[in-house]
Amino acid sequence: MGEDAARLRVTEIFHSLQGEGLATGERTAFVRLTGCPLRCRYCDSAYAFTGGTRLTIPAVLERVAAHQVRHVCVTGGEPLAQPACLDLLKALCDAGHQVSLETAGALDLGGVDPRVVKVMDLKAPGSGEVHRNRFENLALLTPQDQIKFVLCDEGDYRWAVAQLRTHGLERICTVLFSAAAGELAPNELAEWILRDRLPVRLQLQLHKILWGEEPGR
């Protein structure tokens, strides 16, 4: 399907500071696609499950360009639930943007443009979606990518440590540990990471520190 013909259902396109991962603090245009096959218990973007506006890829590129940024983050929902997301990622890269993809890791990453930084979740038991993890995706990650765990309690932490050690995740790419908002205190997670001398990076959600739960920030 050509880019002009492809249409995506888009919840919002907005300008903010990247709140997570290695690009935290960078001015970024966010493209939030509509729809997600998962229902994580702590989801903070459930408003993107339905609705949205159908846009062509050129229309998305035009709206992104208006924000005058280099960094673009394609997120959701689950962006890869829409097949045309792959065309959008390529088009954003071709337009000269530094592109990241936030994905739950439950869908095949094989078709993602290699220029895209993949930020892939591994869902811990507290999410309610641990059975959806597609571990085959680990072989498709490169050093530029990131693996993210959102943790609800010490049980989730122990599970994440087991995955870290079983799969040697720190040898694949940067590993991020994040405390689920309202579920686990970040300072407690920090103490566990220090105690166990883990090769991971503690992640705080900058956008929530600055703006709380306000959508589109």
N, C-alpha and C positions, 0 to 999 in steps of 0.2 A: 504494500500500500504506500502510495506517495505521501510525502509530508503534507501537501496541500489538501489531500483527500482525508487524511487521518484526523479524527476528532477525539478529544479527550474530555472527560467530565472533570471539571476543575472546581474545587470548593473555594479557593482563594489564591491570589498572588499578592504578596506583600513584601515590604522592605523592613528589615530589622537587623539586629546583631545576631550572629550565630551564637546560640546558647549552649551547644554541646559539641563534644569531640575536639579534635586537634585544631579546628579553625575557630574556636570560641573567641568571640569578640570582634570577628570580621564582619564588616557590612555585607549583607547578603540579601539576595532576592529569593524568597521562598515560593515554590510552586507546590501547593497542596492539592493532590489529586483526590478524587472522591472514591469511596468504597474500600472495604477491607474484609477479607474472609475470616479474620481472627477476631476474638472478643476478649482481649486481655482485661483482667479484673481492674487494673489500675489505669486503663487508657485515659489519656487527657485530650484526645482529639476525636471523641465519639461523634461530634457534630459533623465530621467528614464522612460518616458512613453512608449517608444518603444525600440526595439533592445535587447541588453543583450546577455549573453552566457548561454546555458543550462548546468547546473552542477548538479551532484548528491550530496546528503547531505554529504557523506563521503568526497567528494572533497571540499565542502565548509568548513567542519571542519578542513581539512588539511591546507587550506589557512589561516583560522583564527588562528590555532595553531602556524603558522610561525611567527605571530606577538607577541607571548609570553605575552598575556594580560589576565587578569581575566574578565574584563568587555567586553561584546559584545552587540552591539546595532543593531537590525534588523529593517530596515527602508525602505523607498521607494521614490517615488511611494507610493502605498498602499500595504504593505506586505501581508495582509490577502486576497488580491484579488487572490493570488495563494494558493489553498488548501494545498499544500505540505509545506507551511510556518509553519503550526502547527507541523508537524513532525520535521522540522528544529529547532524550538524553544525547543522542548523536547530534541532533540539530543544535542543541545548546553548546556542545563541544565545538562543533564546526563554526559557531558564531564567536568563538574565542573565549568562552567562559570557563572558569574552573568549576567543575560540576561535581556535586556529591549527591548520593542517593541514600536515603534512609529507608531501610527495608527490614521487615520482620524476619527474613531468612527462611520463610516457609515455602517460597517459590524459587524456581530455578534461576540462578544468576548467570547462566551460560551466555545469554544474548546481550548482556550489558556491555556497552562500549568500553574498551580497556582504558580509555582516558578518564573515566568516571571513578571517583573515590567512593567505594562502597562502604557504608556504615551499616553493618549487619547485626541485628539482635540474635542472641541465643536466649530463648525464653525459659526462665527458671520455673520451677513448680508453682510458685506463688502467683504466676500470671494466669494460671488455669489453661495454658496453651502449650505446655512443655512437649506434648505429643506431636506438635506441629513442626518442631525443629527439623530442618533438612540438612543433616550433617554433611551430605555430599557437597554442599556449597563451600565448605572449608577449603576444598582443593581448588576452588576458583578464586580465592582471595590472594592478593599480592601484598608486598610490604607497604604500599601506599594506602591500604584499606584499614578498616577498624572493626573490631568485634565488641559489641556492647552487651553487658548484662544489667538488667534492672532488677534489683533485689528487694524483697519484701521483709525478710527476716533472716535469722542465722541459718535456718535450714536451706534457704535459697543460696546463702553465701557458701555453705559447705558444698552444695551441688555445683556451684560455679567454680569453686576451687578444684573439684574433681574433674570438671571438663577441661579446665586450664591445664592440669597435669596429664590427663589421659591423652589429650590431642596436641600437647605442646603449643598451645595457642600463641604464646608470646614469641615463638619462632616464626609465626606466620605474619603477624602484623600487630599493631598497637591494640591492647585489650583495655577496655573501659569498664569500671565498676561504678554503678550509679544506685543511689538509694531511692526506692519508690517514694514519692511525696506522700507524707502522712502515714507511711507504713514503717519506715526505718530511719533513725536519726543518722544524718551523714557523718557526724563525729564518731558514732559507734562503728560505722563501717570503716572509717579511717583507722580506728584503733585496731580492728581486726587485720586490715591490710598491713599495718606496721608490725603487729605481733607475728604474723605469718610470713613476713618479708616477701610479699608477692610481687612479681614483675608486671604490675598493672598500674593503671592511672585512675585515681579517684576523679569522678566527674560530678560537678554540680551544674544545675540548670540555670545558667546566667539569666535567661529571659524571665524565669519565674522570680529570681531574686530582684530583678529590676521592676517587673510589671505584674507579678502575681499570675493568676490564671486567665488573664485577659486574652481571648482568641486573637489571632492575627498579630501577635507580638513575639 
